[in-house]
């Protein structure tokens, strides 16, 4: 959200951790990546680590602190690998890691701490116990994850139950937690929220057919979602290079359009301001990460409460 699919389009491979969108030939089914902000205002985002001499590719999590220092926080255990970021309503940071090859994936859930990272679920190979398609953590105890069009809840005693069994969804592509603890999820291009065994449908038909700003064929996807204190929804629409804001009544507004060659694939809201992770599409070899010339590099921008857009970080070689 594998390696064979990307190899076939290697010249177009964008940055999200290089990796492997798996056994699926449909890119939209694996929205890996993301950007989250902790309680102190530090920004965490997913991006491939610099490629080793042996050409191995490790997914990494990076922290951009309040002084704009960039630090590697977590490196995947093996190559190839995927990492997806999320946070709970208290801004505790979690990362789900998938390593290995289909069908023998190993799944780990990390809690990202200031000094180190702790594995809450370690190298789980039984996908019925934990599966990394998308995930969310509520109240520091309930872990929600999806597999296909099903949603599962894993409690603090490691019991796993399917929820919303009576509903029929499209594939569950995104999950996030609102400040009030509601679980929001995107199934196909429909958005719902869930809390206390109740579900509500919010909006449908978000995806544009054949968008003009499509980065490359097959990339018409939503990569990340965030909710603010007023229940506004923010979507990183990679497929049309846009950030979309949806208010509680369902009204849509485009609040940022990324210029070529940038596209957004991570988003969070902090103190009313919107933070966006973007990356380029390199025109050279597919391993040219962190290279300014024809490479694939990250950028972080902020949309202030007055609508002003500023750049917080851009890679410079």
TAPE-V98259 format. One record per residue. RES is the residue in one letter. OMEGA is omega in radians with two decimals (NA if undefined). NEAR is the number of other C-alpha atoms within 8 Angstrom. Layout:
res->(RES;RES)
omega->(OMEGA;OMEGA)
near->(NEAR;NEAR)
//
This chain:
res->(X;X;X;X;X;X;X;X;X;X;X;X;X;X;X;X;X;X;X;X;X;X;X;X;X;X;X;X;X;X;X;X;X;X;X;X;X;X;X;X;X;X;X;X;X;X;X;X;X;X;X;X;X;X;X;X;X;X;X;X;X;X;X;X;X;X;X;X;X;X;X;X;X;X;X;X;X;X;X;X;X;X;X;X;X;X;X;X;X;X;X;X;X;X;X;X;X;X;X;X;X;X;X;X;X;X;X;X;X;X;X;X;X;X;X;X;X;X;X;X;X;X;X;X;X;X;X;X;X;X;X;X;X;X;X;X;X;X;X;X;X;X;X;X;X;X;X;X;X;X;X;X;X;X;X;X;X;X;X;X;X;X;X;X;X;X;X;X;X;X;X;X;X;X;X;X;X;X;X;X;X;X;X;X;X;X;X;X;X;X;X;X;X;X;X;X;X;X;X;X;X;X;X;X;X;X;X;X;X;X;X;X;X;X;X;X;X;X;X;X;X;X;X;X;X;X;X;X;X;X;X;X;X;X;X;X;X;X;X;X;X;X;X;X;X;X;X;X;X;X;X;X;X;X;X;X;X;X;X;X;X;X;X;X;X;X;X;X;X;X;X;X;X;X;X;X;X;X;X;X;X;X;X;X;X;X;X;X;X;X;X;X;X;X;X;X;X;X;X;X;X;X;X;X;X;X;X;X;X;X;X;X;X;X;X;X;X)
omega->(NA;-3.08;3.13;3.14;-3.13;3.13;-3.14;3.11;-2.97;-3.08;3.12;-2.97;3.11;-2.82;-2.97;3.07;2.92;-2.82;2.84;2.94;2.93;-3.13;3.13;3.00;-3.10;-3.07;-3.05;-3.09;-3.08;-3.10;3.14;3.03;3.04;3.08;3.09;-3.11;-3.13;-3.03;-3.14;3.14;3.05;-3.09;3.07;3.10;3.12;3.08;-3.11;3.00;3.02;-3.04;3.12;3.10;3.13;3.10;3.01;-3.07;-3.13;3.02;-3.12;2.96;-3.09;3.06;2.99;-3.04;-3.05;3.06;3.14;2.99;-3.12;-3.07;3.02;-3.07;-3.09;3.08;-3.12;-3.03;-3.06;3.04;0.01;-3.05;3.05;3.00;3.07;-3.06;2.98;3.07;3.08;-3.08;3.10;-3.13;2.90;-2.99;3.12;3.09;3.07;-3.07;3.02;3.10;3.10;-3.07;3.07;0.05;-3.02;3.12;2.98;-3.03;-3.14;3.04;-3.12;2.87;-3.05;3.12;-3.12;-3.08;3.13;3.13;-3.11;3.12;3.08;3.00;-2.99;3.00;3.13;-3.14;3.09;-3.05;3.06;-3.13;3.08;-3.08;-3.08;2.92;2.88;-3.05;3.02;3.10;-3.13;3.06;3.11;-3.11;-3.10;3.14;3.08;3.08;-3.10;3.01;-3.03;-3.14;-3.13;3.08;-3.11;3.09;3.08;-3.05;-3.07;3.09;3.09;3.02;-3.11;3.09;2.99;3.08;3.09;-3.08;-3.07;-3.12;3.09;-3.12;2.82;-3.10;-3.13;-3.02;-3.08;2.99;3.00;-3.10;3.10;3.12;3.13;3.10;3.06;3.02;3.04;3.07;3.12;3.09;-2.95;2.98;3.00;3.14;3.13;2.85;-3.03;3.04;3.09;3.09;3.12;-3.13;3.09;3.07;-3.05;-3.03;-3.12;2.93;-3.13;-3.05;3.10;3.04;3.09;-3.12;-3.09;-3.06;-3.11;-3.10;3.05;-3.07;3.13;-3.04;-3.12;-2.98;2.93;-3.03;-3.07;-3.08;3.09;-3.12;3.12;-3.08;-3.13;3.12;2.94;3.13;3.11;-3.11;2.97;-3.10;-3.12;-3.02;3.09;3.06;-3.05;2.85;-3.10;3.03;-3.14;-3.12;-3.06;3.10;3.08;3.12;-3.10;3.10;3.06;-3.07;3.06;2.99;3.13;3.10;3.08;0.15;-3.07;3.02;-3.08;3.06;3.02;-3.10;2.98;3.13;-3.12;-3.11;3.09;-3.14;-3.05;-3.13;-3.00;2.98;3.09;3.01;3.11;2.98;-3.12;3.12;-3.12;-3.13;-2.99;-3.14;-3.07;3.04;3.09;3.06;-3.01;3.14;-3.13;-3.13;3.13;-2.98;-3.13;3.01;3.09;3.12;-3.13;3.01;-3.11;-3.10;3.10;3.13;3.13;-3.13;3.14;3.12;-3.14;-3.09;2.96;3.12;3.03;-3.09;NA)
near->(12;12;10;8;13;12;7;6;8;9;9;10;11;10;14;11;15;11;14;13;13;12;7;9;7;7;12;12;11;12;15;12;16;15;16;14;13;11;8;5;9;11;12;12;14;16;13;14;9;7;12;7;5;5;7;9;14;16;18;15;13;13;13;12;10;8;5;8;8;8;7;9;9;8;10;13;7;8;11;14;17;16;16;12;14;14;14;16;12;8;9;12;13;12;12;13;14;12;14;11;8;8;4;7;10;10;16;13;12;13;12;11;8;5;4;7;10;8;9;8;9;8;7;11;8;7;7;6;8;9;12;12;14;15;14;14;14;13;9;7;8;11;11;12;14;14;12;8;11;12;12;12;13;13;10;7;5;6;8;10;7;9;8;6;7;4;5;6;9;8;11;19;14;13;13;15;17;15;10;7;11;10;13;12;12;12;14;9;9;12;12;13;12;11;9;4;5;6;8;7;8;10;9;7;7;7;7;7;4;6;9;5;7;13;12;6;6;7;11;14;11;12;16;14;14;13;15;12;8;6;9;11;13;13;13;17;16;16;14;13;16;15;13;14;12;12;10;10;5;8;7;8;7;9;9;7;8;11;7;6;9;11;16;17;17;16;18;14;12;10;4;8;10;11;13;14;15;14;15;14;13;14;8;8;8;10;6;11;12;11;10;10;4;9;14;15;13;13;12;12;13;12;12;10;7;5;7;7;8;7;9;9;8;9;9;4;5)
//
